[in-house]
Amino acid sequence: MNAVYTILLLLVANVFMTFAWYGHLKLQSLHVIGNTTPLIFVILLSWGIAFFEYCLQVPANRIGFEGNGGSFSLMQLKVIQEVITLVVFVIFSAIAFHMQIRWNHLVACVLLIGAVYFVFGFK
C-alpha cells in the first residue's frame, strides 16, 4: 500500500509544482497579473503554492523509500517523479495553453517508458 500512497502523493505534489512553476504564465495570459506585476510578488505567489508541493513530496519520498520500509529505491523514486512531472505538465499545457502534442512528444514518452523499464527491470 506504501507504493500506492507514494504515487498518489507524488501526483498531487506535481500538480502543485506545475501550478507553482507555470501557473503565473497562465494568470498573465488571462490578465489576472500583468507584465508590470513585480517579480517578487510572482516569486512569493509561486513559493506559496510550492509549499503545498513540498508538504506532499517529502512524505511521498519518505514513505516510498525502501530504506524506510517503502517499495522503491532512490533511483526508482526519482524516475517515478520525473515521469509523473512530465505527464502532469503535458496535461496542464494541453489544457491551460492549448499545446498540441506532436510526434516528438510521443517519442519522448516512449523513451520515458524505456527509462522506467530499465530502472525497474534490472536489480
C-alpha positions as CSV (number, residue, x, y, z in Angstrom):
1,M,0.0,0.0,0.0
2,N,3.0,2.3,0.5
3,A,3.6,2.3,-3.2
4,V,0.1,3.5,-3.9
5,Y,0.3,6.2,-1.3
6,T,3.7,7.3,-2.6
7,I,2.5,7.6,-6.2
8,L,-0.7,9.4,-5.2
9,L,1.2,11.9,-3.1
10,L,3.7,12.4,-5.9
11,L,0.9,13.0,-8.4
12,V,-0.8,15.7,-6.2
13,A,2.5,17.2,-5.3
14,N,3.3,17.6,-9.0
15,V,0.0,19.3,-9.7
16,F,1.0,21.9,-7.1
17,M,4.5,22.1,-8.6
18,T,3.3,22.7,-12.1
19,F,0.9,25.4,-11.0
20,A,3.8,27.0,-8.9
21,W,6.2,27.0,-11.9
22,Y,3.8,27.7,-14.8
23,G,0.5,28.9,-13.4
24,H,1.7,32.6,-13.3
25,L,2.2,32.4,-17.0
26,K,-1.5,31.4,-17.4
27,L,-2.5,34.1,-15.0
28,Q,-0.6,36.6,-17.1
29,S,-2.3,35.4,-20.3
30,L,-5.7,35.9,-18.5
31,H,-4.6,39.4,-17.5
32,V,-5.0,38.5,-13.8
33,I,-1.4,39.6,-13.3
34,G,0.3,41.8,-15.8
35,N,3.8,42.4,-17.3
36,T,4.3,45.1,-14.7
37,T,3.5,42.9,-11.7
38,P,6.6,42.9,-9.6
39,L,8.7,39.8,-10.0
40,I,9.0,39.4,-6.2
41,F,5.2,39.1,-6.0
42,V,5.2,36.4,-8.6
43,I,8.0,34.6,-6.8
44,L,6.2,34.7,-3.5
45,L,3.0,33.5,-5.1
46,S,4.9,30.6,-6.6
47,W,6.6,29.8,-3.3
48,G,3.2,29.8,-1.6
49,I,1.9,27.2,-4.0
50,A,5.2,25.2,-3.9
51,F,4.9,25.0,-0.1
52,F,2.0,22.5,-0.6
53,E,4.1,20.6,-3.1
54,Y,6.8,20.1,-0.5
55,C,4.2,19.1,2.1
56,L,3.3,16.2,-0.2
57,Q,6.6,15.5,-1.9
58,V,8.7,15.0,1.2
59,P,6.3,12.5,2.8
60,A,5.9,10.7,-0.5
61,N,9.7,10.1,-0.8
62,R,9.9,9.2,2.9
63,I,7.0,6.7,2.6
64,G,8.2,5.2,-0.7
65,F,11.9,4.8,0.1
66,E,12.9,1.2,0.7
67,G,15.3,2.4,3.5
68,N,12.1,3.4,5.4
69,G,10.2,0.3,4.6
70,G,8.8,1.5,1.3
71,S,8.8,-0.2,-2.1
72,F,11.2,1.9,-4.1
73,S,14.9,2.5,-4.4
74,L,16.1,6.1,-4.6
75,M,16.6,5.8,-8.3
76,Q,13.1,4.4,-8.8
77,L,11.6,7.2,-6.8
78,K,13.4,9.8,-9.0
79,V,12.2,8.1,-12.2
80,I,8.7,7.9,-11.0
81,Q,8.9,11.6,-10.0
82,E,10.1,12.6,-13.5
83,V,7.5,10.5,-15.3
84,I,4.7,12.0,-13.2
85,T,6.1,15.5,-13.6
86,L,6.1,15.2,-17.4
87,V,2.7,13.6,-17.6
88,V,1.2,16.4,-15.3
89,F,3.0,19.0,-17.3
90,V,1.7,17.7,-20.7
91,I,-1.9,17.6,-19.4
92,F,-1.5,21.1,-17.9
93,S,-0.1,22.6,-21.0
94,A,-2.6,20.9,-23.2
95,I,-5.5,22.3,-21.1
96,A,-4.1,25.7,-20.0
97,F,-2.1,26.7,-23.1
98,H,-3.8,24.5,-25.8
99,M,-0.4,23.0,-26.6
100,Q,-0.6,20.4,-29.3
101,I,1.1,17.1,-28.8
102,R,3.4,16.3,-31.7
103,W,5.3,13.2,-32.7
104,N,8.5,14.2,-30.9
105,H,6.5,14.4,-27.6
106,L,5.2,10.9,-28.2
107,V,8.8,9.7,-28.8
108,A,9.8,11.3,-25.6
109,C,7.1,9.4,-23.8
110,V,8.3,6.2,-25.3
111,L,11.8,6.9,-24.1
112,L,10.4,7.6,-20.6
113,I,8.7,4.3,-20.6
114,G,12.1,2.8,-21.5
115,A,13.7,4.6,-18.6
116,V,11.0,3.1,-16.3
117,Y,11.7,-0.3,-17.7
118,F,15.5,-0.1,-17.2
119,V,15.2,1.3,-13.6
120,F,12.6,-1.3,-12.5
121,G,13.5,-4.2,-14.8
122,F,17.1,-4.8,-13.5
123,K,18.3,-5.2,-10.0
